[in-house]
Amino acid sequence: MGARQPHLGIAHKHTRAPCYRAPAMPRPNVRRALALVAALFASSAAPMAFAQDAPAGGYSLRRVLDLADRNHPNIAQARAKVLQVRAQLDEAHTAPFSQFKMTGGIGLAPTVRGNSVFSPNTDVSLTSSLGLAWRAGIEGVVPLWTFGKITNLWDAAEANVKVNEASLEKERDAVRLDVRKAYFGLQLARDSSALLKEARGHIDKALKTLGEGVDKGDEDPEDLLKLQTYSAELEARESEAAHFVNIALAGLRFYTGVAALDIPNEPLRPPRHQLGHVTRYLAAARLYRPELAMAIAGVDARTAQVQLARAQLFPDIGIGLSAGLSTAPEVADQINPYVTDPGNYFHYGAALVFQWKLDLLPQAARIRFAEAQLEEVRAQQRYAMGGIGAEVETAYAEVVDWKRRADAYAKALGYAKKWLVMVQSGIDVGTKEDKDLLEPAKSYAQQKFNLLNATMELDMAMSRLAKATGWDAIAPDGT
């Protein structure tokens, strides 16, 4: 407002001559308070600003984003899902080559002597002479040719990992937008808090001075009632502001997991990214947008599942391996190869084997089901590409809109300041009255708040464009 502080006037019941100068007294505080508070309440159509004193230090926006990425429950949940599907991928890589089963046991066996021709013992299982016996065996198949079952299973599992990794980025982008919304709202609160504090200080002084003047008959009682009305409304505004501050800080603390988090007392700044042509951001969305990556990976996964379903029509061919060992010391070992000896043996073997499920009709239905799922995700991919393009263009238009508004409000603020200086000069030379300063002061304060609000909206619009494109580097960083 310049080096000279304007004196905001209250109209008297009498008029003064142009050359008359009011005596030095606290009434300029009254005039400043009326004009300032009127300007504050004239901006009631604008979004409510939060007001709170901030400590000298605090967490920067970049640090808050890092903490939210580490501690936000939604991101932690998405990260856990990525670990789950990576474990499933490891299972898919190892399961086909782990089709082996081992069995064994230990028990009591009666004493049995002799051979296939003669034995002094009977077939009674429980006798007075028993001994321990044990056996163990292992068997399984090493796949050689599965007609694509194994490789398509791997492809589907790898695509599922990419889907969940893109889902993690999607959750991270959503959380970043929420964090920036709260952060910039608090920055706007700190800027607006200065106006609220100044108004409260002037009102408190002006109410006392104006009350004394009314008691003496030197001031207009209507001016006192007007100031008292503004004071009561300001109390309600301050209470509402404190309520929203608590909500915003609680949100930031929940996002970050830091119980005593606060932000630095720094003014709002417009985004540093220089806006380019819309085609630049459409191309960025095709590269970085996680939803498109999810759609592409989903198509890959469903394609692999269709191939897997078709491979189920063919047999599995592999090498069957087996080995077994049994020992019963109380049972005579039969060395005749034509005699079955369940007590003492060692065997091993290998053979070319195959397994073929002949449920051809149900499998044909499962193939049609997998193909229908593939068409579903392809339709989702087309919808995602078209919808994301529209979202990027909408966000881009919003940035352009708020950039123009901020520039217009900056011009309006400059005009209002010139108007204010011009009227103040007229008051100084006696060609204008003090009450003539009220309108330019209201306009100046209104345009100043409009510029602050437009700056915050521009930051949020750029943040939404960053989310729409998946290009987080263009989002404001609070500096």
C-alpha positions in Angstrom: 0.0 0.0 0.0 3.1 2.2 -0.2 5.2 3.9 2.5 2.2 6.0 3.7 -0.5 4.1 5.6 -4.0 5.2 4.4 -6.4 6.7 6.9 -9.8 4.9 6.4 -12.5 7.4 7.3 -15.9 7.2 9.0 -18.5 9.7 7.8 -19.5 12.3 10.4 -22.9 14.0 10.8 -21.2 17.2 9.8 -19.1 18.1 6.8 -15.7 19.7 6.9 -14.1 22.3 4.7 -11.6 21.0 2.1 -8.8 22.6 4.0 -9.8 21.2 7.4 -7.4 18.7 8.9 -8.6 16.4 11.6 -6.7 16.5 14.9 -4.3 13.7 15.6 -6.2 11.0 17.5 -6.7 7.2 17.4 -9.6 7.5 14.9 -7.5 6.3 11.9 -7.4 2.9 13.6 -11.2 2.9 13.5 -11.2 3.8 9.9 -8.6 1.2 8.9 -10.5 -1.5 10.9 -13.9 -0.7 9.2 -12.4 -0.8 5.7 -10.3 -3.9 6.4 -13.1 -5.9 8.0 -15.5 -4.9 5.3 -13.1 -6.2 2.7 -12.7 -9.5 4.5 -16.4 -10.1 4.7 -16.9 -8.9 1.1 -14.8 -12.0 0.1 -17.2 -14.4 1.8 -18.1 -16.0 -1.5 -14.5 -17.2 -1.8 -13.5 -20.6 -0.2 -13.0 -20.4 3.6 -9.4 -19.9 4.6 -7.8 -21.7 7.5 -6.1 -19.6 10.1 -3.4 -20.7 12.5 -0.1 -19.6 13.8 2.7 -21.8 12.4 6.0 -22.5 14.1 9.3 -21.3 12.6 10.1 -24.7 11.3 8.0 -27.5 9.8 7.8 -30.2 7.2 8.2 -29.2 3.6 5.8 -30.5 1.0 8.4 -32.9 -0.4 9.0 -34.3 3.1 5.3 -34.6 3.7 4.9 -36.5 0.5 7.7 -38.9 1.4 6.2 -39.6 4.8 2.7 -40.2 3.2 4.3 -42.6 0.7 5.8 -44.5 3.6 3.0 -44.4 6.1 -0.4 -44.0 4.4 -2.6 -47.1 4.9 -3.8 -47.2 1.3 -0.3 -47.2 -0.1 0.8 -49.8 2.5 -2.1 -52.0 1.4 -1.2 -51.6 -2.3 2.4 -52.4 -1.5 1.4 -55.5 0.4 -0.6 -56.7 -2.6 2.5 -56.2 -4.8 4.4 -58.5 -2.5 1.6 -61.0 -2.6 1.6 -61.3 -6.4 5.4 -61.4 -6.6 5.2 -64.4 -4.2 2.7 -65.9 -6.6 5.1 -65.3 -9.5 7.8 -67.1 -7.6 5.4 -69.9 -7.0 4.5 -70.1 -10.7 8.2 -70.4 -11.6 8.9 -73.2 -9.2 5.6 -75.2 -8.9 5.8 -77.1 -12.3 9.2 -78.5 -11.3 8.2 -79.4 -7.8 5.7 -82.2 -8.5 7.3 -84.7 -6.2 5.9 -86.5 -3.2 7.7 -88.3 -0.4 6.0 -90.8 1.9 7.4 -92.9 4.7 6.7 -94.5 8.1 8.0 -96.5 11.0 6.4 -99.3 12.9 6.6 -102.8 14.5 7.1 -106.0 12.5 7.0 -109.6 13.8 10.0 -111.9 13.3 9.6 -113.8 10.0 12.3 -116.2 8.8 12.5 -118.4 5.8 11.8 -118.1 2.1 9.1 -118.7 -0.4 9.3 -122.5 0.1 9.5 -122.9 3.9 9.2 -120.6 7.0 9.2 -121.6 10.7 6.9 -118.7 11.5 3.2 -118.2 11.0 1.3 -115.2 9.6 0.4 -113.9 13.0 1.1 -110.2 13.2 1.5 -109.9 16.9 4.0 -112.2 18.5 6.3 -112.1 21.5 9.2 -111.1 19.3 8.7 -107.8 17.4 11.2 -105.4 15.9 11.2 -101.9 14.3 10.7 -101.5 10.6 10.7 -98.4 8.4 10.2 -97.4 4.8 10.5 -94.2 2.7 9.8 -93.4 -0.9 9.8 -90.5 -3.3 8.1 -90.1 -6.7 7.3 -87.3 -9.1 7.4 -86.0 -12.7 9.7 -83.5 -14.4 7.7 -81.8 -17.2 9.2 -81.9 -20.6 6.4 -80.6 -22.8 3.2 -79.1 -21.7 2.1 -77.3 -24.9 2.5 -73.9 -23.3 0.9 -74.4 -19.9 4.0 -73.4 -18.0 5.1 -70.4 -20.1 1.6 -69.0 -20.3 1.3 -69.4 -16.5 4.5 -67.4 -16.1 3.3 -64.7 -18.5 0.0 -64.3 -16.6 1.7 -64.1 -13.3 4.2 -61.5 -14.5 1.4 -59.4 -16.0 -0.5 -59.6 -12.7 2.6 -58.2 -11.0 2.6 -55.3 -13.4 -1.1 -54.7 -12.8 -0.6 -54.4 -9.0 2.5 -52.3 -9.4 0.5 -49.8 -11.5 -2.3 -50.0 -8.9 0.3 -49.0 -6.3 1.2 -45.9 -8.4 -2.4 -45.1 -8.7 -2.9 -45.1 -5.0 0.3 -43.0 -4.6 -1.0 -40.4 -7.0 -4.3 -40.2 -5.2 -2.6 -39.7 -1.9 -0.3 -37.1 -3.3 -3.2 -35.0 -4.5 -4.9 -35.2 -1.1 -1.7 -34.2 0.6 -1.2 -31.2 -1.7 -4.8 -30.1 -1.2 -4.4 -30.0 2.6 -0.9 -28.5 2.3 -1.9 -25.6 0.0 -5.0 -25.0 2.0 -2.9 -24.5 5.1 -0.6 -22.2 3.2 -3.6 -20.1 2.1 -4.6 -20.1 5.8 -1.3 -18.7 6.9 -1.5 -15.9 4.3 -5.1 -15.0 5.2 -4.3 -15.2 8.9 -2.4 -12.0 8.7 -5.5 -10.2 7.5 -7.6 -11.7 10.3 -5.1 -10.8 12.9 -4.8 -7.2 11.7 -8.5 -6.9 11.7 -8.9 -8.2 15.2 -6.2 -5.9 16.5 -7.8 -2.8 14.9 -11.3 -3.8 15.9 -10.4 -4.2 19.6 -8.7 -0.7 19.6 -11.4 0.9 17.5 -14.3 -0.4 19.6 -12.8 1.2 22.7 -12.1 4.5 21.0 -15.4 4.6 19.1 -17.3 3.7 22.3 -15.7 6.6 24.2 -16.5 9.0 21.3 -20.2 7.9 21.2 -20.4 8.5 25.0 -19.1 12.0 24.4 -21.3 12.6 21.4 -18.4 13.0 19.0 -19.0 9.8 17.0 -22.0 8.4 15.1 -23.7 5.5 17.1 -24.4 3.8 13.7 -20.6 3.4 13.2 -20.3 1.8 16.6 -23.1 -0.7 15.8 -21.6 -1.4 12.4 -18.2 -2.2 14.0 -19.7 -4.3 16.7 -21.5 -6.3 14.0 -18.3 -6.9 12.2 -16.6 -7.9 15.4 -19.2 -10.5 16.2 -19.1 -11.9 12.7 -15.3 -12.0 12.9 -15.5 -14.1 16.0 -17.7 -16.6 14.2 -15.3 -16.7 11.3 -12.3 -17.3 13.6 -14.1 -20.2 15.3 -14.9 -21.7 11.9 -11.4 -21.2 10.8 -10.0 -23.0 13.8 -12.3 -25.9 13.1 -11.1 -26.3 9.5 -7.5 -25.9 10.7 -7.9 -28.9 13.0 -9.4 -30.9 10.3 -6.6 -30.1 7.8 -3.9 -30.8 10.3 -5.5 -34.0 11.4 -5.6 -35.1 7.8 -2.0 -34.4 7.2 -1.0 -36.1 10.4 -3.0 -39.1 9.4 -1.5 -39.3 6.0 2.1 -39.0 7.3 1.8 -40.8 10.6 3.5 -37.9 12.4 1.4 -36.8 15.4 2.9 -33.3 15.8 3.3 -32.5 12.1 3.1 -28.9 11.0 4.2 -27.0 7.9 6.6 -24.0 7.5 5.1 -20.5 7.7 5.8 -19.8 4.0 3.5 -17.9 1.5 1.7 -19.5 -1.3 3.6 -19.5 -4.6 2.4 -20.4 -8.1 3.7 -23.6 -9.8 7.1 -23.3 -11.4 6.2 -25.5 -14.3 5.7 -23.6 -17.5 2.5 -24.8 -19.2 3.1 -26.2 -22.7 0.7 -27.4 -25.4 -2.0 -29.9 -24.5 -0.6 -32.6 -26.8 2.5 -32.7 -24.6 0.4 -33.8 -21.6 -1.7 -36.3 -23.7 1.6 -37.9 -24.7 2.7 -37.9 -21.1 -0.5 -39.6 -20.0 0.1 -42.5 -22.5 3.6 -42.9 -20.9 3.1 -42.4 -17.2 -0.6 -42.8 -16.4 -0.9 -45.9 -14.1 -4.4 -46.8 -15.2 -3.2 -47.2 -18.8 -0.3 -49.5 -17.6 -2.9 -51.5 -15.6 -5.1 -51.8 -18.7 -2.1 -53.0 -20.9 -0.9 -55.4 -18.3 -4.5 -56.7 -17.8 -4.8 -57.4 -21.6 -1.5 -59.3 -21.4 -2.6 -61.3 -18.4 -6.0 -62.3 -20.0 -4.2 -63.2 -23.3 -1.9 -65.5 -21.4 -4.9 -67.0 -19.6 -6.6 -67.7 -23.0 -3.5 -69.5 -24.2 -3.3 -71.4 -21.0 -6.9 -72.5 -21.3 -6.3 -73.7 -24.9 -3.2 -75.6 -23.7 -5.3 -77.6 -21.3 -6.7 -79.5 -24.3 -3.3 -81.3 -24.7 -1.5 -83.8 -22.5 1.4 -83.1 -20.2 4.5 -85.1 -21.1 7.4 -85.6 -18.7 9.9 -88.0 -17.1 8.5 -89.9 -14.1 11.1 -90.6 -11.4 10.7 -92.9 -8.3 12.8 -94.4 -5.6 12.0 -96.3 -2.5 13.7 -98.0 0.5 12.3 -100.4 3.2 14.1 -102.1 6.0 12.7 -104.7 8.5 15.6 -106.4 10.4 13.2 -109.1 11.9 12.0 -110.1 8.5 14.1 -112.3 6.3 15.3 -110.6 3.1 14.0 -112.4 0.0 16.5 -112.3 -2.8 14.3 -114.1 -5.3 13.2 -111.5 -7.8 9.9 -113.3 -8.3 8.9 -113.0 -4.6 7.3 -109.8 -3.3 9.2 -108.6 -0.3 7.4 -105.7 1.4 9.8 -105.6 4.4 13.2 -105.3 2.7 13.7 -103.6 -0.7 15.4 -100.8 -2.5 14.1 -99.7 -5.9 14.4 -96.8 -8.3 13.2 -96.1 -11.8 12.6 -93.5 -14.6 10.1 -93.5 -17.4 8.6 -91.3 -20.0 5.0 -90.6 -18.8 2.1 -88.4 -19.8 -1.2 -87.2 -18.2 -4.2 -86.2 -20.2 -7.4 -84.8 -18.9 -10.2 -85.8 -21.4 -12.8 -83.3 -20.2 -12.8 -81.7 -23.7 -16.3 -80.2 -23.7 -16.0 -78.5 -20.3 -12.6 -77.2 -21.4 -14.0 -75.7 -24.5 -16.4 -73.8 -22.3 -13.5 -72.6 -20.2 -11.8 -71.4 -23.3 -14.8 -69.3 -24.3 -15.0 -67.9 -20.8 -11.3 -66.8 -21.0 -11.8 -65.3 -24.4 -14.8 -63.3 -23.1 -12.7 -62.0 -20.2 -10.0 -60.9 -22.7 -12.6 -58.9 -24.7 -13.8 -57.3 -21.5 -10.4 -56.0 -20.5 -9.8 -54.8 -24.1 -13.0 -52.8 -23.9 -11.8 -51.4 -20.5 -8.5 -50.5 -22.2 -10.3 -48.5 -24.9 -12.4 -46.8 -22.4 -9.4 -45.9 -20.2 -7.5 -44.4 -23.2 -10.5 -42.3 -24.2 -11.5 -41.3 -20.6 -7.9 -40.4 -19.6 -7.6 -38.2 -22.7 -10.7 -36.3 -21.7 -9.5 -36.1 -18.2 -6.2 -34.6 -19.3 -7.9 -32.0 -21.5 -10.2 -31.1 -18.7 -7.4 -30.7 -16.2 -5.4 -28.7 -18.8 -8.3 -26.3 -19.4 -8.6 -25.8 -15.6 -4.9 -24.8 -15.4 -5.3 -22.4 -18.2 -8.5 -20.9 -16.6 -6.9 -20.4 -13.2 -3.7 -19.0 -14.8 -5.8 -16.4 -16.6 -7.7 -15.6 -13.4 -4.6 -15.2 -11.4 -3.1 -12.8 -14.0 -6.4 -10.9 -14.0 -6.5 -10.6 -10.2 -2.9 -9.4 -10.2 -3.9 -6.6 -12.7 -6.9 -5.8 -10.6 -4.8 -5.6 -7.4 -2.5 -3.2 -9.2 -5.4 -1.0 -10.3 -6.9 -1.1 -6.8 -3.6 -0.1 -5.3 -3.3 2.9 -7.6 -7.0 3.8 -6.8 -6.2 3.6 -3.1 -3.1 5.8 -3.5 -5.0 8.3 -5.6 -7.8 8.7 -3.0 -5.3 8.9 -0.2 -3.5 11.7 -2.0 -6.8 13.5 -2.4 -7.4 13.2 1.4 -4.0 14.5 2.1 -4.6 17.7 0.1 -8.1 18.0 1.4 -10.0 17.4 -1.9 -11.6 14.2 -0.6 -13.1 13.0 2.7 -12.0 10.1 4.8 -15.1 8.1 4.0 -14.1 8.1 0.3 -11.2 5.7 1.2 -13.6 2.9 2.2 -14.4 1.6 -1.3 -10.8 1.5 -2.7 -9.6 -0.1 0.6 -12.3 -2.8 0.3 -11.4 -3.3 -3.4 -7.7 -3.6 -2.6 -8.3 -6.2 0.2 -10.8 -8.1 -2.0 -8.4 -8.4 -4.9 -5.5 -9.3 -2.7 -7.5 -12.2 -1.2 -8.7 -13.2 -4.7 -5.1 -13.4 -5.9 -4.2 -15.6 -3.0 -7.1 -17.9 -3.6 -6.4 -18.0 -7.3 -2.8 -18.9 -6.6 -4.0 -21.9 -4.4 -6.5 -23.0 -7.1 -3.8 -22.8 -9.7 -1.5 -25.0 -7.6 -4.3 -27.5 -7.2 -5.2 -27.4 -10.9 -1.6 -28.1 -11.8 -1.6 -30.9 -9.2 -4.7 -32.4 -10.8 -3.1 -32.2 -14.2 -0.1 -34.0 -12.8 -2.4 -36.8 -11.5 -4.3 -36.9 -14.8 -1.0 -37.4 -16.7 0.8 -39.5 -14.1 3.7 -37.0 -14.6 4.2 -36.0 -10.9 7.3 -33.8 -11.7 5.1 -31.0 -13.0 3.1 -30.7 -9.8 4.0 -27.8 -7.5 6.4 -28.6 -4.7 5.5 -25.7 -2.4 8.6 -23.6 -3.2 
